[in-house]
Amino acid sequence: MFEFEPRIFLFVLFGLGLMATSLAERWLADRWLSLPIAYVLLGFAVFSLPLGLPNINPAADGFDATVLEYASEFIVIASLMGAGLALDRPVSWANWRQVWPLLVIAMPLCIAAVALLGWGLLGLPVATALLLGAALAPTDPVLASSVSVGPPGDKRRHDVRFSLTTEAGLNDGLAFPFVYLAIGAVGVAGIGTWTAQWFALDLVWRVGAGVLTGVATGRLAAWYIFERGGDAALGADGPKQGEHTAEGLIVLGSLLFSYGLAEMVQGYGFLAVFVAAVTARQYESRSRYHRMSHHFIEQVEKIVLVGMLFAFGAMIASGVLAQLDWRGAVIGGLLVFAIRPLSGLLAEWRSPLPLPGRLAVAFLGVRGLGSIYYLAYGQNSAAFEQLGTVWSVASFTILLSIVVHGVSANRIMRFVETRGHHIHEGQDDRLPPKEEAAAPIGS
């Protein structure tokens, strides 16, 4: 006899979503629809039906905010590791010079602009407006797969994809100081000694500790794998046919180890995970092990992503947009269509990329699950006012970005890559030692 139980139905929905992911990605690749759009719509439709499914609204339920914080935290760190492992280009100021302005110019401008709009247009308290700006400023490594670089060793490495992938990998950690600034500003009337403490601890120490922890754990993981035989079945070119390797255990273990160690020393775990993956990627750069590791972490990321996309659709169905008005919609629209593009263009005005490439980098600043994490973290860490309004604006902005960038990203990238000349050809991005420092990016 058939008996409907909401909990069991969610297993069925999640299982079907996982099974359909690969087919759906291929089918949607050349259509005006992306996988995130489709799964958010499906989540919204299912949770809108009178099936007795749970409401998911962090603005109204602190438990939902806690669950969303933990789930989005894990998918972001998995995505950051995948992004770091995919980057073949050696780390140097010259090789990465097109990325630094996006971090030190574009992101702070986005934070300031959104915070000012939240304060002036929505009447949010200063601390709450800062939280909104910090949460919406970073680009998202999870939902940006359509503009990210390919797996390690991919023979075509476009500079636009490199810029967007590296920016998303680094700014998810570099937005955290501003989240802490918002938390510290709750209930504070003005600037005082707490701002000096914020600068010393939350900005300087935590960023430095995150980077150093990432370098150390990345080198440790590479030493364990390539020098001490951490994977006994790994040969020079990867495992032989029929041999089983432990790359999944090692990758997941190093991810959790790097994140946890950085947080223990009060560093930024997001930053540590990305830096650790980039550092490990520099060792034995032509080894197939990196590609295998990237494939594993990509599968883990997709498993959690399906659940998070359904959950985001459920949030919309459960009324997270209830407090959205035209002012909040204007802020979201300005961020996607004006604030990010203009700040990105300003940051990239001296970039070696041609104009179409700079325009693409400036426009394709995807907002996504990282913003959900920061808002949930802020909500669980301090008593912010008007959080319902903040969740509605942030959720609308994420939804708008999913639709706009989901529809346009593949077409923009095809246009840029077919017309531009900034594409790396070959096994990886490594240049001969004597030419590396002098050669222009994209040559």
Beta strands, then each sheet from edge to edge (+ up, - down):
strand 1: 156-158
strand 2: 423-425
sheet 1: 1+ 2-
end
